[in-house]
Structures are given as structure tokens and as C-alpha cells.
């Protein structure tokens, strides 16, 4: 999992937050990067291994309903629909590309069904964490509002169409 922020001067992870949506973007983007990266790239193995490690770790953070907390390692954080979208789509894409085995599809499918349950009758994706700067403490992340957002809609469309 990746931390939300790095302070180069202090050489630390700032609040130490494992912010879910940032990790979801990485899970989604990495297969796309690997698709475009030449097979003989010296960095390919490192990137692929990082993706595999991240996906393997996701199951331990997934909640019983298929969601993920806005902070992955903070059980009292609220669920963020956009995180579940990115994880579901990224895992499925990685599987379809042959980058991971099918054992990870259970995590993707649980997230998929959670997301579908958060789409209202008008097609709005609900329960999306709004814009999130790097916060001072993990607790500050709990105060980020939840709403409908264009990126939540866009991510869900990507997931539903892939």
C-alpha cells in the first residue's frame, strides 16, 4: 500500500495515511502503464511486482460488504465508493492481462457489487469521498465530506464498461 504524501525535507510519510482512493488510482493505472511499457523495460519487473504486492494486500483491507475505508488501515473510517471502483476495475484489468491469477477476482467482484449497490435510481454514484488534500493527521481524513462527484461517476463508468 502507498502512503498519501511524502515530505522530502523531513523524509517521512507526513500523516502516515494509507488513503484508499490514491491506492485505487495506482491499482487502476498500473496495468495501463504495463500495457504500454516495452516488455524489455528494466523497470517492468519492479512495477509488476509492486502491483502484485498491492493487490495481494487489498483483501486484508476489504470490508465484509466489499467496500474499503477511506483510510485502508483505520477500521473506523467511512467507506469510499470511489476506492472500491478503482480496486475492482484495476484488479479485473490486471487479471485480463494475465498479470495476476484468478484468486484475486473475489476481491474485485465483492468491490464491484458494493459499487453497484451505491448507484441510485438516477444513475448517481453515491458515497464518494470528495477532494482530499494531504491531511495533517489520520483523524483529519474522517472529516472529508462524502458526496457525488464527477470522478466517482467517471470511475464507475470505466468499471462498468470494462
C-alpha angles and dihedrals in degrees: 000000000000127000122236100245143356127220106212094192096050093031095224142114093252107220091006091233120164092206110199102214093051089052090047091054088053092049090051098042099044097070088048090052092047090050090058097037115096113253090237095052111133090224097049097091092048093050093045092049091049090052092049092049092049094049091046090054095049096077091064091056098044115106124228091259092054096256131118127222117247083246106044097209098039109084094197095058117108122255117263115209093200091060092053089049094053094045093048095048095043095049092048091048092049090051094048089051091053093245096123135021127254095260088086094057091085089066091047094047094048089051090047093055091046091054093048089053089056095056109098127215091271092054096256117147106226133196098044119153108237125230110322124200120190103285128214095237138014089247090060089065089064090067096058107115124245120224146126113295137181092238089051089053092045094049091048091051089051091051094046093048097047 
